[in-house]
């Protein structure tokens, strides 16, 4: 049996290796000069391979496609991913939040491990080769590329692992969506996921401020909280970033009219915060209010919050009214922003959307064209940060390989 795997990212490389290990003749076609170009930049260059967690935690971090992914994730678990790479000679370490990294802290070592396995298993890898067309025949598939060296090759099965459209500079330009549409598949509109959130308010003066232990809630147009996250946040010149903002982006990327509520002191309720403020005011009653509230907030954020509460920075503490104090407390506990959108795909960690799950079997095989498979980020599945998206890539690759081998 001859199988063509299109795309040498995490899912494609894993799939090719698993097939070749079972004696399948595999050709891996990669448009770049090397495989794993997106892997190279993941985890800030350290490559968070997976998350060493139980199944409940794993599924809780899946945003879209949880039911579809159950079979794949149960059959190839985070432990299986770890065993795969350790057997390939890559030592691993588990860090905070059960995040798994190469012990060297270098994503390049992850790619080297995959390249070595591809060579060892005899996978034919064709670099700098762009697939232009896939045609189904009675015997299988004909792959046409832009490279005369590998033009019009015949295969029994084809696996599309071309990724989404986030970080397009790595080669993820949505090629798989075009292939899917050609065969009649529905493609759910791609949206940015795990991306900075853009807001209507002018937050440029806050750019670079990083906060720990804050809570950010997303409220929809009907006033219901659709998602909330406690942790770290950072201001950009256009909006909010950092772990809590990136997480919320995956839940609001298909909504409009979203408001963001930032609680700067979630460990204190309004009464406790007011009491803390009263003590500070009593001790420094003759000072400007900005000099007193600076004990609660970073300087630039302090100035911004006072303006939002409509309190003059230079107002003396002893002249701050009860109403102004209450307004300041509410502003600190509920600093509101109006979401206008998300940062572009070039800044999004993953793509939400892709080939509709209704058109695919759990193995990734098309229900519309036998022998054609879609795996990884090309499919309408995505998860939160922490190694979960790469685990989805590896698990869907494994599910696809098992199905092909079983049929062979």
Phi, psi and omega per residue, in radians:
X1 nan 2.388 3.123
X2 -1.966 2.246 -3.125
X3 -2.176 2.369 3.039
X4 -1.852 2.184 3.043
X5 -1.868 2.117 -3.120
X6 -1.761 1.977 3.135
X7 1.950 2.090 -3.100
X8 -1.808 0.712 3.041
X9 -1.516 -2.765 -3.090
X10 -1.043 -0.879 -3.092
X11 -1.179 -0.803 -3.100
X12 -1.107 -0.788 -3.132
X13 -1.126 -0.777 3.131
X14 -1.088 -0.764 -3.137
X15 -1.075 -0.793 -3.131
X16 -1.073 -0.738 -3.139
X17 -1.119 -0.798 -3.105
X18 -1.133 -0.652 3.092
X19 -1.179 -0.821 -3.084
X20 -1.135 -0.564 3.117
X21 -1.075 -0.445 -3.129
X22 -1.730 0.272 3.038
X23 1.544 0.098 3.109
X24 -1.328 2.426 3.076
X25 -1.387 2.002 -3.014
X26 -2.101 2.306 2.964
X27 -1.997 2.151 3.117
X28 -1.834 2.100 -3.131
X29 -1.851 2.151 -3.087
X30 -2.198 2.242 -3.082
X31 -1.275 -0.419 3.138
X32 -1.530 3.090 -3.137
X33 -1.404 -0.120 3.111
X34 -2.709 2.851 3.126
X35 -1.502 2.886 2.994
X36 1.163 0.588 -3.093
X37 -1.128 -0.628 3.100
X38 -1.336 -0.590 3.072
X39 -0.998 -0.609 -3.060
X40 -1.057 -0.553 -3.073
X41 -1.774 -0.062 -3.113
X42 -1.216 2.644 3.130
X43 1.033 0.601 -3.116
X44 0.980 0.703 3.098
X45 1.499 0.053 -3.137
X46 -1.821 -0.366 3.082
X47 1.152 1.585 3.057
X48 -1.366 1.632 -2.969
X49 -1.110 -0.752 -3.105
X50 -2.854 -2.986 3.099
X51 -2.258 2.139 -3.079
X52 -1.392 1.248 -3.046
X53 -2.216 2.999 3.081
X54 -1.416 3.005 -3.042
X55 -1.131 -0.636 -3.139
X56 -1.083 -0.772 3.118
X57 -1.136 -0.703 3.140
X58 -1.050 -0.869 -3.113
X59 -1.199 -0.518 3.131
X60 -1.158 -0.367 -3.127
X61 -1.685 0.043 3.059
X62 -1.508 2.210 -3.110
X63 -1.553 -0.845 -3.133
X64 -2.225 2.335 3.037
X65 1.605 0.347 -3.070
X66 -1.010 -0.803 -3.119
X67 -1.145 -0.750 3.136
X68 -1.073 -0.644 -3.032
X69 -1.448 -0.165 -3.024
X70 -0.958 -0.849 -3.116
X71 -1.063 -0.819 -3.105
X72 -1.127 -0.770 -3.084
X73 -1.272 -0.531 3.069
X74 -1.256 -0.590 -3.056
X75 -1.442 -0.475 3.085
X76 -2.360 1.703 -2.967
X77 -1.586 2.999 3.038
X78 -0.961 -0.631 3.103
X79 -1.111 -0.636 3.098
X80 -1.156 -0.672 3.091
X81 -1.090 -0.800 3.135
X82 -1.075 -0.756 3.137
X83 -1.106 -0.690 3.128
X84 -1.008 -0.884 -3.067
X85 -1.279 -0.608 3.085
X86 -1.140 -0.694 3.093
X87 -1.161 -0.447 3.111
X88 -1.465 0.105 3.070
X89 1.560 0.339 -3.122
X90 -1.916 1.846 3.083
X91 -1.148 2.502 -3.096
X92 -2.132 2.775 3.018
X93 -2.323 2.577 3.088
X94 -1.879 2.177 -3.071
X95 -1.966 -2.961 -3.105
X96 -0.891 2.389 -3.121
X97 1.305 0.334 3.135
X98 1.076 0.392 3.127
X99 -1.332 2.333 -3.067
X100 -1.804 2.225 3.139
X101 -2.249 2.792 2.960
X102 -1.150 2.469 -3.106
X103 -1.024 -0.504 3.139
X104 -1.290 -0.246 -3.074
X105 1.126 0.432 -3.128
X106 -2.131 2.096 3.103
X107 -1.115 -0.468 3.133
X108 -1.057 -0.504 3.129
X109 -1.273 -0.524 3.054
X110 -1.143 -0.785 -3.137
X111 -1.129 -0.709 3.111
X112 -1.050 -0.714 3.137
X113 -1.082 -0.735 3.123
X114 -1.176 -0.754 3.132
X115 -1.070 -0.756 3.141
X116 -1.097 -0.693 3.129
X117 -1.199 -0.668 3.092
X118 -1.053 -0.746 3.122
X119 -1.171 -0.792 -3.086
X120 -1.088 -0.625 -3.106
X121 -1.500 -0.098 3.088
X122 1.417 0.435 3.089
X123 -1.246 2.300 3.077
X124 -1.472 1.911 -3.113
X125 -1.804 2.177 3.118
X126 -1.931 1.932 -3.102
X127 -1.577 2.872 3.110
X128 0.898 0.726 -3.053
X129 -2.300 2.072 -3.101
X130 -1.826 2.192 3.081
X131 -1.329 2.163 -3.118
X132 -1.702 -0.499 -3.069
X133 -2.773 2.637 3.027
X134 -2.198 2.182 3.123
X135 -2.154 2.303 3.122
X136 -1.548 2.411 3.068
X137 -2.225 3.090 3.108
X138 -1.158 -0.467 -3.124
X139 -1.572 -0.290 -3.094
X140 2.705 -2.119 -3.086
X141 -2.400 2.567 3.022
X142 -1.968 2.180 3.122
X143 -1.800 2.173 3.096
X144 -1.932 2.288 -3.120
X145 -2.139 3.104 3.096
X146 -1.554 0.110 -3.062
X147 -2.032 2.054 -3.079
X148 -1.092 -0.384 -3.137
X149 -1.172 -0.537 -3.101
X150 -2.269 0.778 -3.102
X151 -1.606 2.471 3.050
X152 0.947 1.035 3.099
X153 -1.696 2.505 -3.111
X154 -1.732 2.374 3.137
X155 -2.405 2.724 3.082
X156 -1.397 -0.644 -3.134
X157 -2.464 2.708 3.139
X158 -2.279 2.338 3.090
X159 -2.019 2.084 3.133
X160 -1.670 2.023 -3.123
X161 -2.333 0.897 -3.004
X162 -1.557 0.014 3.103
X163 1.361 -2.994 -3.140
X164 -1.697 -2.375 3.105
X165 -2.274 0.267 3.039
X166 -1.414 2.581 -3.049
X167 0.864 1.039 -3.085
X168 -1.026 -0.383 -3.141
X169 -1.130 -0.300 3.122
X170 -1.531 -0.017 3.136
X171 1.870 -0.062 3.117
X172 -1.458 1.615 -3.047
X173 -2.126 0.310 3.048
X174 1.406 0.358 -3.132
X175 -1.004 -0.691 -3.087
X176 -1.091 -0.517 3.122
X177 -1.148 -0.686 3.126
X178 -1.152 -0.725 3.104
X179 -1.085 -0.718 -3.126
X180 -1.116 -0.788 -3.117
X181 -1.103 -0.614 -3.136
X182 -1.035 -0.609 -3.113
X183 -1.659 0.269 3.021
X184 1.536 0.179 -3.131
X185 -1.361 2.611 2.990
X186 -1.467 2.345 3.066
X187 -1.966 1.992 3.093
X188 -1.156 2.274 -3.042
X189 -0.888 2.135 3.129
X190 -1.147 2.402 3.076
X191 -2.304 2.678 3.082
X192 -1.162 2.456 3.038
X193 -2.359 2.613 -3.040
X194 0.912 0.958 -3.095
X195 -2.205 2.665 3.027
X196 -0.998 2.560 -3.129
X197 -1.712 2.314 3.107
X198 -1.646 2.476 -3.104
X199 -2.234 2.780 -3.117
X200 -1.301 -0.549 -3.083
X201 -1.214 2.650 3.094
X202 -1.406 1.720 -3.133
X203 -1.850 0.193 3.136
X204 -0.960 -0.654 3.114
X205 -1.117 -0.281 -3.113
X206 -1.696 -0.030 -3.053
X207 -0.902 2.296 3.093
X208 1.619 -0.231 3.118
X209 -1.234 2.226 -3.141
X210 -2.004 2.305 -3.079
X211 -2.112 2.493 3.044
X212 -1.978 2.708 3.047
X213 0.980 0.829 3.037
X214 -2.023 2.918 3.096
X215 -2.180 2.314 3.115
X216 -2.103 2.190 3.097
X217 -2.021 2.501 3.054
X218 -1.857 2.189 -3.098
X219 -1.998 2.222 -3.103
X220 -1.391 3.135 -3.064
X221 -1.101 -0.367 3.130
X222 -1.567 -0.014 3.098
X223 1.566 0.135 -3.141
X224 -1.657 2.453 3.079
X225 -1.310 2.070 -3.111
X226 -1.662 -0.367 3.110
X227 -2.914 2.654 3.102
X228 -2.624 2.635 -3.083
X229 -2.606 2.405 3.084
X230 -1.858 2.373 3.107
X231 2.700 -2.403 -3.039
X232 -1.761 2.510 -3.130
X233 -2.466 2.599 3.098
X234 -2.356 2.457 3.082
X235 -1.536 2.418 2.995
X236 -1.909 -3.117 3.124
X237 -1.309 -0.186 -3.106
X238 -2.098 -0.173 -3.076
X239 3.001 -2.383 -3.007
X240 -2.131 2.454 3.090
X241 -2.413 -2.834 -3.068
X242 1.524 2.940 -3.032
X243 -0.915 -0.770 -3.070
X244 -1.206 -0.666 3.138
X245 -1.230 -0.729 3.127
X246 -1.074 -0.732 3.121
X247 -1.060 -0.857 -3.110
X248 -1.101 -0.540 -3.117
X249 -1.034 -0.570 -3.122
X250 -1.234 -0.360 -3.125
X251 -1.687 -0.303 -3.067
X252 -2.003 0.077 -3.027
X253 -1.200 -0.152 3.080
X254 -2.032 0.258 -3.117
X255 -1.954 2.722 3.020
X256 -2.165 2.842 3.127
X257 1.193 0.508 -3.112
X258 -1.481 2.357 3.006
X259 -1.924 2.509 3.122
X260 -1.913 2.269 3.125
X261 -1.972 2.031 -3.104
X262 -1.836 2.048 3.082
X263 -1.675 1.898 -3.073
X264 -1.375 -0.286 3.133
X265 -2.373 1.148 -3.067
X266 -1.170 -0.310 -3.140
X267 -1.361 -0.203 3.131
X268 -2.059 2.361 2.993
X269 -1.423 3.062 -3.042
X270 -1.040 -0.688 -3.132
X271 -1.148 -0.768 3.135
X272 -1.133 -0.699 3.128
X273 -1.147 -0.713 3.117
X274 -1.117 -0.714 3.109
X275 -1.094 -0.718 3.094
X276 -1.085 -0.737 -3.136
X277 -1.148 -0.722 3.123
X278 -1.061 -0.722 3.123
X279 -1.096 -0.783 3.132
X280 -1.112 -0.729 3.140
X281 -1.117 -0.699 -3.106
X282 -1.150 -0.655 -3.112
X283 -1.306 -0.432 -3.035
X284 -2.331 0.802 -2.972
X285 -1.123 -0.372 -3.095
X286 -1.682 0.074 -3.116
X287 -1.657 2.890 3.037
X288 -1.162 2.526 -3.069
X289 -1.067 -0.599 -3.103
X290 -1.109 -0.538 3.139
X291 -1.295 -0.409 3.141
X292 -1.518 -0.791 -3.109
X293 -1.261 -0.212 3.098
X294 -1.120 -0.310 3.076
X295 -1.237 -0.338 -3.119
X296 -1.657 -0.523 -2.971
X297 -2.424 2.680 3.008
X298 -1.009 2.639 -2.955
X299 -0.951 -0.902 -3.101
X300 -1.176 -0.636 3.099
X301 -1.224 -0.607 3.089
X302 -1.043 -0.798 3.113
X303 -1.077 -0.760 -3.130
X304 -1.103 -0.774 -3.104
X305 -1.136 -0.723 3.124
X306 -1.087 -0.679 3.103
X307 -1.168 -0.710 3.113
X308 -1.119 -0.552 3.120
X309 -1.490 -0.007 3.128
X310 1.040 0.817 3.102
X311 -2.156 2.250 3.134
X312 -1.144 2.345 -3.137
X313 -1.065 -0.589 -3.046
X314 -1.566 0.052 3.132
X315 -1.173 2.379 3.140
X316 -1.244 2.491 -3.106
X317 -0.988 -0.683 -3.072
X318 -1.235 -0.124 3.104
X319 -1.908 0.061 3.078
X320 -1.262 2.190 -3.097
X321 -1.405 2.897 3.105
X322 -1.065 -0.691 -3.131
X323 -1.143 -0.713 3.113
X324 -1.145 -0.709 3.124
X325 -1.100 -0.750 3.115
X326 -1.108 -0.661 3.134
X327 -1.155 -0.672 3.129
X328 -1.164 -0.722 3.109
X329 -1.063 -0.795 -3.123
X330 -1.146 -0.610 3.122
X331 -1.175 -0.729 3.121
X332 -1.140 -0.642 -3.120
X333 -1.473 -0.278 -3.083
X334 -2.617 1.177 3.084
X335 -1.388 2.020 -2.934
X336 -1.807 2.454 3.087
X337 -2.328 2.574 3.090
X338 -1.769 2.030 -3.133
X339 -1.254 2.296 3.085
X340 -1.875 -0.222 -3.128
X341 2.772 -2.877 3.122
X342 -2.116 2.764 3.070
X343 -1.040 2.703 -3.072
X344 -1.096 2.929 -3.093
X345 -1.001 -0.479 3.131
X346 -1.101 -0.331 -3.138
X347 -1.942 0.031 -3.114
X348 -1.566 2.372 -3.111
X349 -1.202 -0.764 3.137
X350 -2.392 2.986 3.103
X351 -1.844 2.283 3.003
X352 -1.711 2.285 -3.044
X353 1.941 3.136 -3.116
X354 2.311 -2.787 -3.094
X355 -1.028 2.222 -3.073
X356 -1.066 2.361 -3.140
X357 -1.168 -0.402 3.124
X358 -1.137 -0.395 -3.097
X359 -1.630 -0.004 -3.019
X360 -2.160 2.544 2.969
X361 -1.389 2.853 3.124
X362 -0.989 -0.401 3.106
X363 -1.361 -0.172 -3.074
X364 1.657 -0.081 -3.139
X365 -1.267 2.428 3.111
X366 -1.146 2.416 3.033
X367 -1.437 -0.170 -3.095
X368 -1.776 -0.379 -3.120
X369 -2.531 1.810 -3.131
X370 -1.045 2.445 3.111
X371 1.548 -0.082 3.117
X372 -1.881 2.210 -3.065
X373 -2.133 2.623 3.044
X374 -2.261 2.244 -3.091
X375 -2.393 2.941 3.059
X376 1.202 -2.552 -3.028
X377 -1.271 -0.173 3.077
X378 -1.143 -0.416 -3.060
X379 -1.606 2.746 -3.112
X380 -1.329 1.146 3.054
X381 -2.415 2.583 3.007
X382 -2.823 2.831 -3.071
X383 -2.484 3.126 -3.115
X384 -1.469 3.072 3.130
X385 -1.236 2.801 3.108
X386 2.126 0.211 -3.126
X387 1.691 -0.006 -3.047
X388 -1.276 -0.612 3.139
X389 -1.224 -0.663 3.073
X390 -1.186 -0.619 3.088
X391 -1.092 -0.682 3.065
X392 -1.058 -0.734 3.123
X393 -1.047 -0.819 -3.109
X394 -1.200 -0.693 -3.101
X395 -1.210 -0.719 3.115
X396 -1.202 -0.571 3.069
X397 -1.114 -0.738 -3.132
X398 -1.176 -0.712 3.137
X399 -1.090 -0.732 3.117
X400 -1.120 -0.810 -3.128
X401 -1.064 -0.751 3.134
X402 -1.053 -0.719 -3.112
X403 -1.165 -0.753 3.135
X404 -1.130 -0.765 -3.124
X405 -1.128 -0.719 3.137
X406 -1.067 -0.729 -3.132
X407 -1.268 -0.528 3.118
X408 -1.158 nan nan
